[in-house]
Structure formats: C-alpha cells, structure tokens
Amino acid sequence: MSKFKEGLKKLSPKKRLYALETLPGHLAQSVQGERLHQLLTDFDFIEAKLDAIGVQALIEDYDLARVSDVLLSEGPTETVKLIQGAIRKSAHVLDGDKTQLAGHLLGRLLDFEMPEIQGLLEQGRQSKDSVWLRPLKANLERANEGALRTLVGHTQSVYAVAITPDGKTAISASSDNTLKIWDTETGTEVRTLTGHTSGVYAVAIAADGKTAISASSDNTLKIWDTETGTEVRTLTGHT
C-alpha cells in the first residue's frame, strides 16, 4: 500500500473526495512538479480517483502536468503522457467497468521500461486480491500509437462522420437510424438525433458548426440544429 492510500484511508469520505478532486490542481498551481509526478504515477491514486470521480476527471489531471510545465525534464513528462494515453484509450471500457484498470494499464504499458511505469504496473498487479486475467505481454494498442480514444454508443455500423471547424464536436451517422453528436475533447456523447426511419449514410456540418444535414436510405435528407438537437426540416423528393 502506498503512502497516498494510507493517508487517504485516514480521511472522512467527504475529505477523501475533496482531496481526490483538488490535490493535483493544488500541486500544479504551487509548481510542486516532483510531488505531482509521484501522484500521477501512483496506481492507488489512479484507482481511487477513477472509482470516486470518473475517468474524464482523471485524464484531465494529466493535462495539468503537461500544460502547466511543472514537469521540467523530458523523462517525467513522457511518463505522464504515456499513462494518460493508456487511460484515455481505455476510457470507453473503464466508464463501464472500473475493475479492468489494472489489466488495461498492463496491456498498454507493459513494453515501456521506464521505472515509474513498471512500478505503477507492479502496484496494479499487487492490487488484485482475487483471481483475474493478468496480461503477461502487452496485448492492447500501445499508449503512444493509433487512436487517441474510442467513442461508443451506436448499436450498428457507423458510415459517416463530420467534424466542426474548431475540431471540438463531431457528428456520426449510423445504420441504427440515428446520428450522434460528440464532444471530441472528452469523448462523451452530447446527444442523439432521431427521426430517420432507415440507416443514415452521410452527414455534413455548416461552417458555423450550428447546422448539420444528413442523408438516409429512407430517401430523405434532414436539417438539424446541432445546438439543441432538434430537426429543423425534412427534405423530400428522392424516390
């Protein structure tokens, strides 16, 4: 058990939650880079924050370290970048099952020989007190390769996607008859657009990002207000 976990157990539930919410920000603001690096490479902190607050808040803690320049040397900065990348890639899984944290970190980080990462992974191994499927080799996409994160929500194939000019919002079109609006920075689904009676195979967004138009095999196009998710009108005429 790490010193962090020992200290956390001594706190009341209210103070424990407050510490998990505010400690990374406090360390970043007071430029305590070494302590922040120790915190962000501590499996017990990662597990506790994930359990209490959720994966997105945890991902944002690593942004504090990377953006605030409190980690002055290249090594610590690369370490937190890799850990954040692993968590972000597995966010869609951890949102639904937090118990998979250790397995996913092992699957994405096992090949990286940095002492802090290997120490983190050993903590993850030791955290399990029951039978579990422990990866012996890296078996998932590495933290620094491929997609940044996976967006899940559609129930059938996705056939098209459009992104707003500022890159912060995306709209996907699916054969499940819906479109979904996504926040690309957090990976969260903002809303679902319903109204088509058959698969949606194309979507485009206006330059101001406030309007979208979709094309469906129900022989219609629909114009949408992306800020409210409401259908503005349906264009008919195709046979």
C-alpha positions, -999 to +999 in steps of 0.1 A: +000+000+000+014+034-010+017+063+014-011+080-006-035+052+001-026+051+037-033+088+041-065+086+021-079+058+044-075+082+074-098+108+059-135+110+062-154+103+030-161+140+024-124+150+029-113+120+008-134+131-021-122+167-017-085+155-018-090+135-049-107+164-066-083+191-057-048+177-049-035+175-085-046+211-092-030+223-060+003+207-068+003+221-103-006+256-091+021+256-065+047+242-090+054+210-070+064+190-101+080+161-083+051+155-060+026+158-089+047+133-109+047+109-079+009+112-076+002+107-113+024+075-113+008+061-082-017+033-091-035+038-058-043+074-067-054+065-102-077+037-089-091+059-061-098+088-085-114+066-111-136+049-085-147+082-068-149+107-097-146+090-130-122+086-159-125+120-176-115+139-144-085+116-141-075+122-177-077+160-170-053+157-141-025+146-165-033+177-186-025+198-156+010+183-155+016+186-192+002+221-198+014+238-167+051+230-173+056+218-138+074+187-150+106+203-162+126+173-175+117+152-205+115+119-187+087+127-162+067+145-190+069+115-213+059+091-184+027+110-176+019+114-213+021+076-217+000+069-187-026+094-197-027+079-232-033+045-219-062+057-197-077+077-225-075+048-249-093+026-224-118+052-212-148+036-230-141+004-211-133+020-177-165+040-179-185+008-177-161-014-156-136+002-134-122-031-122-104-035-156-080-007-148-050-029-139-055-052-169-058-023-193-027-005-180-007-037-183-020-043-217-010-009-230+021-001-210+040-033-203+065-027-231+077+006-217+108+002-195+106+035-175+110+027-138+079+048-128+057+029-153+070-005-143+064+005-106+029+016-114+022-018-132+036-037-102+012-018-079-016-028-103-006-064-101-005-063-063-039-045-060-057-077-070-067-099-042-088-124-062-084-144-094-081-122-125-068-125-161-034-108-159-017-099-192+018-114-194+026-095-226+013-062-240-019-072-257-036-039-264-027-010-287+002+008-271-004+041-253+015+062-279+001+046-311-031+047-330-064+063-320-065+087-290-097+072-277-128+052-288-163+066-289-191+041-283-228+044-284-242+034-318-258-001-320-250-007-356-223+003-382-211+039-385-210+050-421-200+087-419-187+114-396-183+151-399-163+175-376-169+211-368-143+236-380-130+241-344-125+203-341-143+202-308-175+185-320-182+155-343-214+141-357-216+104-367-242+087-389-251+051-384-272+023-399-291+023-365-311+052-380-295+078-357-269+105-357-249+112-325-231+145-316-199+140-297-175+162-276-142+152-291-122+166-262-139+144-235-152+116-258-187+120-243-219+117-263-237+151-262-270+140-278-286+116-302-305+128-333-335+107-341-361+110-369-348+089-398-367+057-404-337+039-421-299+039-420-281+073-422-252+071-446-239+107-449-237+139-428-222+174-433-218+203-409-222+240-418-191+263-414-206+278-383-210+244-367-246+252-358-264+233-386-260+197-399-276+179-428-280+141-430-288+117-458-306+085-453-318+054-472-353+064-462-350+087-492-349+119-472-324+145-460-329+162-427-316+195-415-307+197-378-300+224-352-268+209-336-270+231-305-305+219-295-305+185-314-339+194-330-349+186-365-354+218-385-370+203-416-371+173-438-362+174-475-382+150-496-383+143-533-359+114-538-375+082-549 
